[in-house]
Amino acid sequence: MSETKLTRYERARIIGARALQISLGAPVLIDIERGEPIDIALMELENEVIPITVKRGVKGKQLIKV
């Protein structure tokens, strides 16, 4: 597995967390008129504008930030 590629679990967690933030009133980071929070979060992840960092512990190494 690549150190910079998100796993499907990390991806789901990030999209879910960001969708919750958007539904609670957080500002949207892309130009879009309307949409469901989950769809907006997915578009933000694809455009790499989500301000979330993943810290991954790797055996025998320090934490890796993705």
N, CA, C and O atoms as CSV, one atom per row, in Angstrom:
chain,resi,resn,atom,element,x,y,z
A,1,MET,N,N,0.837,-1.178,0.000
A,1,MET,CA,C,0.000,0.000,0.000
A,1,MET,C,C,0.884,1.244,0.000
A,1,MET,O,O,1.895,1.309,0.699
A,2,SER,N,N,0.491,2.200,-0.778
A,2,SER,CA,C,1.217,3.465,-0.840
A,2,SER,C,C,0.997,4.240,0.456
A,2,SER,O,O,-0.081,4.183,1.047
A,3,GLU,N,N,2.017,4.957,0.890
A,3,GLU,CA,C,1.903,5.714,2.128
A,3,GLU,C,C,0.995,6.930,1.984
A,3,GLU,O,O,0.474,7.416,2.988
A,4,THR,N,N,0.787,7.436,0.775
A,4,THR,CA,C,-0.023,8.630,0.601
A,4,THR,C,C,-1.431,8.332,0.107
A,4,THR,O,O,-2.252,9.246,0.036
A,5,LYS,N,N,-1.732,7.101,-0.232
A,5,LYS,CA,C,-3.057,6.751,-0.700
A,5,LYS,C,C,-3.943,6.419,0.500
A,5,LYS,O,O,-3.535,5.679,1.395
A,6,LEU,N,N,-5.151,6.967,0.513
A,6,LEU,CA,C,-6.083,6.694,1.598
A,6,LEU,C,C,-6.702,5.313,1.427
A,6,LEU,O,O,-7.010,4.892,0.313
A,7,THR,N,N,-6.877,4.619,2.537
A,7,THR,CA,C,-7.592,3.351,2.478
A,7,THR,C,C,-9.085,3.656,2.353
A,7,THR,O,O,-9.501,4.795,2.566
A,8,ARG,N,N,-9.881,2.665,2.014
A,8,ARG,CA,C,-11.317,2.908,1.867
A,8,ARG,C,C,-11.943,3.280,3.205
A,8,ARG,O,O,-12.943,3.998,3.237
A,9,TYR,N,N,-11.378,2.809,4.299
A,9,TYR,CA,C,-11.894,3.135,5.620
A,9,TYR,C,C,-11.571,4.586,5.991
A,9,TYR,O,O,-12.418,5.298,6.531
A,10,GLU,N,N,-10.350,5.013,5.699
A,10,GLU,CA,C,-9.973,6.408,5.944
A,10,GLU,C,C,-10.814,7.338,5.079
A,10,GLU,O,O,-11.287,8.376,5.541
A,11,ARG,N,N,-10.992,6.958,3.835
A,11,ARG,CA,C,-11.796,7.763,2.905
A,11,ARG,C,C,-13.231,7.909,3.420
A,11,ARG,O,O,-13.774,9.014,3.426
A,12,ALA,N,N,-13.851,6.803,3.852
A,12,ALA,CA,C,-15.216,6.840,4.364
A,12,ALA,C,C,-15.303,7.698,5.625
A,12,ALA,O,O,-16.260,8.453,5.800
A,13,ARG,N,N,-14.319,7.583,6.490
A,13,ARG,CA,C,-14.310,8.349,7.738
A,13,ARG,C,C,-14.185,9.845,7.467
A,13,ARG,O,O,-14.869,10.654,8.093
A,14,ILE,N,N,-13.313,10.205,6.535
A,14,ILE,CA,C,-13.109,11.611,6.201
A,14,ILE,C,C,-14.363,12.198,5.558
A,14,ILE,O,O,-14.797,13.290,5.924
A,15,ILE,N,N,-14.943,11.478,4.607
A,15,ILE,CA,C,-16.151,11.976,3.942
A,15,ILE,C,C,-17.292,12.116,4.946
A,15,ILE,O,O,-18.019,13.109,4.923
A,16,GLY,N,N,-17.453,11.136,5.820
A,16,GLY,CA,C,-18.505,11.206,6.831
A,16,GLY,C,C,-18.313,12.353,7.800
A,16,GLY,O,O,-19.266,13.057,8.133
A,17,ALA,N,N,-17.078,12.547,8.257
A,17,ALA,CA,C,-16.790,13.636,9.193
A,17,ALA,C,C,-17.018,14.993,8.545
A,17,ALA,O,O,-17.593,15.893,9.157
A,18,ARG,N,N,-16.567,15.136,7.305
A,18,ARG,CA,C,-16.740,16.418,6.605
A,18,ARG,C,C,-18.202,16.674,6.292
A,18,ARG,O,O,-18.652,17.816,6.388
A,19,ALA,N,N,-18.965,15.643,5.917
A,19,ALA,CA,C,-20.393,15.805,5.643
A,19,ALA,C,C,-21.123,16.263,6.908
A,19,ALA,O,O,-22.018,17.105,6.841
A,20,LEU,N,N,-20.740,15.712,8.049
A,20,LEU,CA,C,-21.340,16.139,9.315
A,20,LEU,C,C,-21.032,17.607,9.588
A,20,LEU,O,O,-21.915,18.361,9.997
A,21,GLN,N,N,-19.783,18.017,9.362
A,21,GLN,CA,C,-19.412,19.419,9.554
A,21,GLN,C,C,-20.247,20.333,8.665
A,21,GLN,O,O,-20.733,21.369,9.118
A,22,ILE,N,N,-20.413,19.953,7.406
A,22,ILE,CA,C,-21.189,20.763,6.457
A,22,ILE,C,C,-22.648,20.840,6.890
A,22,ILE,O,O,-23.257,21.909,6.836
A,23,SER,N,N,-23.212,19.709,7.321
A,23,SER,CA,C,-24.616,19.704,7.738
A,23,SER,C,C,-24.849,20.550,8.989
A,23,SER,O,O,-25.961,21.020,9.228
A,24,LEU,N,N,-23.802,20.743,9.781
A,24,LEU,CA,C,-23.910,21.570,10.982
A,24,LEU,C,C,-23.559,23.037,10.722
A,24,LEU,O,O,-23.499,23.836,11.656
A,25,GLY,N,N,-23.328,23.389,9.454
A,25,GLY,CA,C,-23.136,24.791,9.104
A,25,GLY,C,C,-21.729,25.228,8.778
A,25,GLY,O,O,-21.489,26.425,8.624
A,26,ALA,N,N,-20.788,24.309,8.666
A,26,ALA,CA,C,-19.412,24.689,8.310
A,26,ALA,C,C,-19.385,25.227,6.880
A,26,ALA,O,O,-20.179,24.794,6.046
A,27,PRO,N,N,-18.493,26.157,6.590
A,27,PRO,CA,C,-18.431,26.696,5.236
A,27,PRO,C,C,-17.983,25.636,4.224
A,27,PRO,O,O,-17.129,24.795,4.507
A,28,VAL,N,N,-18.585,25.708,3.045
A,28,VAL,CA,C,-18.230,24.791,1.959
A,28,VAL,C,C,-16.995,25.343,1.263
A,28,VAL,O,O,-16.916,26.546,1.012
A,29,LEU,N,N,-16.035,24.489,0.948
A,29,LEU,CA,C,-14.745,24.921,0.419
A,29,LEU,C,C,-14.651,24.871,-1.098
A,29,LEU,O,O,-13.585,25.139,-1.651
A,30,ILE,N,N,-15.743,24.533,-1.789
A,30,ILE,CA,C,-15.761,24.535,-3.247
A,30,ILE,C,C,-16.948,25.362,-3.708
A,30,ILE,O,O,-17.880,25.599,-2.940
A,31,ASP,N,N,-16.916,25.799,-4.956
A,31,ASP,CA,C,-18.023,26.568,-5.513
A,31,ASP,C,C,-19.111,25.617,-5.985
A,31,ASP,O,O,-18.945,24.896,-6.969
A,32,ILE,N,N,-20.226,25.630,-5.268
A,32,ILE,CA,C,-21.365,24.777,-5.613
A,32,ILE,C,C,-22.623,25.469,-5.104
A,32,ILE,O,O,-22.632,26.042,-4.015
A,33,GLU,N,N,-23.675,25.411,-5.897
A,33,GLU,CA,C,-24.920,26.067,-5.518
A,33,GLU,C,C,-25.620,25.326,-4.383
A,33,GLU,O,O,-25.869,25.895,-3.320
A,34,ARG,N,N,-25.932,24.066,-4.613
A,34,ARG,CA,C,-26.648,23.264,-3.632
A,34,ARG,C,C,-26.195,21.824,-3.727
A,34,ARG,O,O,-25.459,21.448,-4.640
A,35,GLY,N,N,-26.633,21.035,-2.793
A,35,GLY,CA,C,-26.330,19.616,-2.825
A,35,GLY,C,C,-26.403,19.010,-1.446
A,35,GLY,O,O,-26.454,19.716,-0.439
A,36,GLU,N,N,-26.408,17.714,-1.414
A,36,GLU,CA,C,-26.398,16.997,-0.150
A,36,GLU,C,C,-24.998,17.098,0.469
A,36,GLU,O,O,-24.001,17.094,-0.254
A,37,PRO,N,N,-24.919,17.187,1.791
A,37,PRO,CA,C,-23.606,17.294,2.444
A,37,PRO,C,C,-22.636,16.178,2.060
A,37,PRO,O,O,-21.439,16.428,1.916
A,38,ILE,N,N,-23.130,14.963,1.893
A,38,ILE,CA,C,-22.246,13.840,1.543
A,38,ILE,C,C,-21.660,14.026,0.149
A,38,ILE,O,O,-20.494,13.709,-0.086
A,39,ASP,N,N,-22.476,14.546,-0.783
A,39,ASP,CA,C,-21.991,14.782,-2.146
A,39,ASP,C,C,-20.973,15.923,-2.175
A,39,ASP,O,O,-19.978,15.860,-2.897
A,40,ILE,N,N,-21.231,16.953,-1.391
A,40,ILE,CA,C,-20.301,18.082,-1.311
A,40,ILE,C,C,-18.972,17.624,-0.707
A,40,ILE,O,O,-17.906,17.993,-1.200
A,41,ALA,N,N,-19.034,16.822,0.358
A,41,ALA,CA,C,-17.815,16.311,1.000
A,41,ALA,C,C,-17.015,15.451,0.025
A,41,ALA,O,O,-15.786,15.526,-0.005
A,42,LEU,N,N,-17.696,14.645,-0.763
A,42,LEU,CA,C,-17.022,13.803,-1.757
A,42,LEU,C,C,-16.328,14.664,-2.808
A,42,LEU,O,O,-15.197,14.373,-3.198
A,43,MET,N,N,-16.997,15.722,-3.270
A,43,MET,CA,C,-16.381,16.622,-4.252
A,43,MET,C,C,-15.177,17.344,-3.656
A,43,MET,O,O,-14.168,17.540,-4.333
A,44,GLU,N,N,-15.283,17.738,-2.389
A,44,GLU,CA,C,-14.159,18.395,-1.731
A,44,GLU,C,C,-12.965,17.448,-1.614
A,44,GLU,O,O,-11.824,17.868,-1.806
A,45,LEU,N,N,-13.213,16.191,-1.306
A,45,LEU,CA,C,-12.127,15.216,-1.213
A,45,LEU,C,C,-11.479,14.994,-2.576
A,45,LEU,O,O,-10.254,14.914,-2.674
A,46,GLU,N,N,-12.284,14.895,-3.618
A,46,GLU,CA,C,-11.745,14.702,-4.961
A,46,GLU,C,C,-10.911,15.894,-5.414
A,46,GLU,O,O,-9.939,15.729,-6.152
A,47,ASN,N,N,-11.290,17.107,-4.971
A,47,ASN,CA,C,-10.542,18.321,-5.316
A,47,ASN,C,C,-9.410,18.603,-4.336
A,47,ASN,O,O,-8.696,19.596,-4.479
A,48,GLU,N,N,-9.244,17.732,-3.340
A,48,GLU,CA,C,-8.172,17.831,-2.342
A,48,GLU,C,C,-8.164,19.160,-1.590
A,48,GLU,O,O,-7.113,19.777,-1.416
A,49,VAL,N,N,-9.342,19.594,-1.145
A,49,VAL,CA,C,-9.436,20.847,-0.389
A,49,VAL,C,C,-9.901,20.637,1.050
A,49,VAL,O,O,-10.053,21.609,1.790
A,50,ILE,N,N,-10.130,19.394,1.459
A,50,ILE,CA,C,-10.584,19.122,2.822
A,50,ILE,C,C,-9.416,19.311,3.793
A,50,ILE,O,O,-8.356,18.712,3.609
A,51,PRO,N,N,-9.603,20.135,4.819
A,51,PRO,CA,C,-8.516,20.402,5.764
A,51,PRO,C,C,-8.434,19.352,6.879
A,51,PRO,O,O,-8.467,19.693,8.062
A,52,ILE,N,N,-8.329,18.086,6.498
A,52,ILE,CA,C,-8.248,17.000,7.470
A,52,ILE,C,C,-6.970,16.212,7.209
A,52,ILE,O,O,-6.660,15.884,6.064
A,53,THR,N,N,-6.231,15.911,8.268
A,53,THR,CA,C,-4.997,15.147,8.153
A,53,THR,C,C,-5.187,13.771,8.775
A,53,THR,O,O,-5.785,13.645,9.844
A,54,VAL,N,N,-4.681,12.750,8.111
A,54,VAL,CA,C,-4.725,11.390,8.631
A,54,VAL,C,C,-3.350,11.056,9.185
A,54,VAL,O,O,-2.342,11.191,8.490
A,55,LYS,N,N,-3.312,10.621,10.431
A,55,LYS,CA,C,-2.057,10.186,11.037
A,55,LYS,C,C,-2.105,8.673,11.118
A,55,LYS,O,O,-2.998,8.098,11.740
A,56,ARG,N,N,-1.144,8.043,10.488
A,56,ARG,CA,C,-1.129,6.593,10.373
A,56,ARG,C,C,0.130,6.052,11.043
A,56,ARG,O,O,1.243,6.443,10.694
A,57,GLY,N,N,-0.052,5.159,11.998
A,57,GLY,CA,C,1.082,4.517,12.644
A,57,GLY,C,C,1.563,3.349,11.803
A,57,GLY,O,O,0.772,2.486,11.421
A,58,VAL,N,N,2.854,3.319,11.514
A,58,VAL,CA,C,3.428,2.254,10.710
A,58,VAL,C,C,4.405,1.487,11.579
A,58,VAL,O,O,5.177,2.085,12.329
A,59,LYS,N,N,4.375,0.182,11.484
A,59,LYS,CA,C,5.202,-0.670,12.319
A,59,LYS,C,C,6.689,-0.314,12.165
A,59,LYS,O,O,7.239,-0.342,11.064
A,60,GLY,N,N,7.311,0.016,13.278
A,60,GLY,CA,C,8.726,0.318,13.277
A,60,GLY,C,C,9.078,1.726,12.821
A,60,GLY,O,O,10.258,2.055,12.702
A,61,LYS,N,N,8.080,2.565,12.563
A,61,LYS,CA,C,8.343,3.931,12.097
A,61,LYS,C,C,7.512,4.918,12.935
A,61,LYS,O,O,6.684,4.527,13.758
A,62,GLN,N,N,7.762,6.178,12.696
A,62,GLN,CA,C,6.981,7.232,13.318
A,62,GLN,C,C,5.616,7.330,12.646
A,62,GLN,O,O,5.330,6.596,11.700
A,63,LEU,N,N,4.779,8.232,13.134
A,63,LEU,CA,C,3.485,8.470,12.514
A,63,LEU,C,C,3.682,9.111,11.149
A,63,LEU,O,O,4.568,9.946,10.966
A,64,ILE,N,N,2.853,8.718,10.198
A,64,ILE,CA,C,2.893,9.281,8.859
A,64,ILE,C,C,1.647,10.114,8.672
A,64,ILE,O,O,0.538,9.637,8.912
A,65,LYS,N,N,1.814,11.362,8.242
A,65,LYS,CA,C,0.671,12.225,7.956
A,65,LYS,C,C,0.334,12.135,6.485
A,65,LYS,O,O,1.190,12.314,5.618
A,66,VAL,N,N,-0.938,11.852,6.219
A,66,VAL,CA,C,-1.388,11.731,4.820
A,66,VAL,C,C,-2.278,12.909,4.521
A,66,VAL,O,O,-2.783,13.033,3.405
